Amino acid sequence: MEQNKVDMFILANAKYFSPEQIPALRAQLEKADDSKFAVIQAIGYKDPTTLLIVSLLVGNLGVDRFMLGDTGLGIAKLLTCGGMGIWTIIDWFTVMGRAKDNNFSKLQMLLA
């Protein structure tokens, strides 16, 4: 893929990935075919900040887990009222990292 397209993508979507993932992301995008650029732009990335807000407001109902695609864990969290609050508090600190990892793995599957 052209360098300017890679730079444009990274500037526009850096908030969806952790800083440690950016060099690997850049290398994968540079190797990718130009025809995949439109598909890469159209992927629905999960915003880590939005997920944190959802987790803070209704995390004890498992909504954050459902949004990340963890349906089974979302149901378990819903039935246990967020693991009696303990699971909910843990998720407040880890939901942003999980969202960024989820976005990165989604992009890797597309580029593979």
C-alpha positions as CSV (number, residue, x, y, z in Angstrom):
1,M,0.0,0.0,0.0
2,E,1.2,3.5,-0.7
3,Q,3.0,5.3,2.2
4,N,0.7,8.3,2.2
5,K,-2.4,6.0,2.5
6,V,-0.7,4.2,5.5
7,D,0.1,7.5,7.2
8,M,-3.4,8.8,6.6
9,F,-5.0,5.6,8.1
10,I,-2.7,5.7,11.1
11,L,-3.3,9.4,11.8
12,A,-7.1,8.9,11.5
13,N,-7.4,5.7,13.5
14,A,-4.5,5.8,16.1
15,K,-6.9,6.1,19.0
16,Y,-8.3,2.6,18.2
17,F,-4.9,0.9,18.7
18,S,-2.3,0.9,21.5
19,P,1.0,2.6,20.8
20,E,2.8,-0.8,20.9
21,Q,0.7,-2.0,18.0
22,I,1.3,0.9,15.7
23,P,4.7,-0.3,14.3
24,A,3.3,-3.7,13.5
25,L,0.2,-2.2,12.1
26,R,2.3,0.1,9.8
27,A,4.4,-2.9,8.6
28,Q,1.3,-4.9,7.8
29,L,-0.4,-2.1,6.0
30,E,2.7,-1.4,3.9
31,K,2.7,-5.0,2.7
32,A,-1.1,-5.0,2.0
33,D,-2.6,-4.6,-1.5
34,D,-4.1,-1.2,-2.4
35,S,-7.4,-2.9,-3.2
36,K,-7.9,-3.7,0.5
37,F,-7.7,0.0,1.5
38,A,-11.4,0.7,1.1
39,V,-12.3,-2.4,3.1
40,I,-9.8,-1.5,5.9
41,Q,-11.3,2.0,6.1
42,A,-14.9,0.6,6.4
43,I,-14.2,-1.7,9.4
44,G,-16.2,-0.7,12.4
45,Y,-13.6,-0.2,15.1
46,K,-14.7,0.0,18.7
47,D,-13.9,3.2,20.4
48,P,-12.1,2.5,23.7
49,T,-13.4,5.7,25.3
50,T,-17.0,4.9,24.5
51,L,-16.6,1.4,25.9
52,L,-15.1,2.8,29.1
53,I,-18.1,5.1,29.5
54,V,-20.5,2.2,28.9
55,S,-18.6,0.1,31.3
56,L,-18.8,2.8,34.0
57,L,-22.6,3.3,33.5
58,V,-24.0,-0.1,32.8
59,G,-21.0,-2.4,33.2
60,N,-22.6,-4.5,35.9
61,L,-25.2,-5.6,33.3
62,G,-22.5,-6.9,31.0
63,V,-23.2,-4.4,28.2
64,D,-19.5,-3.7,27.7
65,R,-18.8,-7.4,27.1
66,F,-21.7,-7.7,24.6
67,M,-20.3,-4.7,22.7
68,L,-16.9,-6.4,22.5
69,G,-18.4,-9.6,21.2
70,D,-18.0,-11.6,24.3
71,T,-21.6,-12.9,24.4
72,G,-21.0,-15.7,26.9
73,L,-19.1,-13.5,29.3
74,G,-21.7,-10.8,28.9
75,I,-24.5,-13.2,29.9
76,A,-22.4,-14.5,32.9
77,K,-21.7,-10.9,34.0
78,L,-25.4,-10.1,33.7
79,L,-26.5,-13.1,35.7
80,T,-24.0,-12.4,38.5
81,C,-24.6,-8.6,38.6
82,G,-21.1,-8.0,37.5
83,G,-19.6,-10.7,39.6
84,M,-21.1,-9.0,42.7
85,G,-19.3,-5.8,41.6
86,I,-15.8,-7.2,41.6
87,W,-15.8,-8.1,37.9
88,T,-17.3,-4.7,37.0
89,I,-14.5,-2.9,38.8
90,I,-11.8,-5.0,37.1
91,D,-13.4,-4.3,33.7
92,W,-13.2,-0.5,34.3
93,F,-9.4,-0.8,34.2
94,T,-9.2,-3.4,31.4
95,V,-11.9,-2.5,28.9
96,M,-9.9,0.0,26.9
97,G,-7.0,-2.3,26.4
98,R,-9.4,-5.1,25.4
99,A,-11.1,-2.8,22.8
100,K,-7.7,-1.9,21.3
101,D,-6.7,-5.6,21.1
102,N,-10.0,-6.5,19.6
103,N,-9.6,-3.8,16.9
104,F,-6.0,-4.9,16.1
105,S,-7.0,-8.6,15.8
106,K,-9.9,-7.7,13.6
107,L,-7.5,-5.8,11.3
108,Q,-5.0,-8.6,11.3
109,M,-7.6,-11.1,10.2
110,L,-8.5,-8.9,7.3
111,L,-4.9,-8.4,6.2
112,A,-3.9,-12.1,6.6
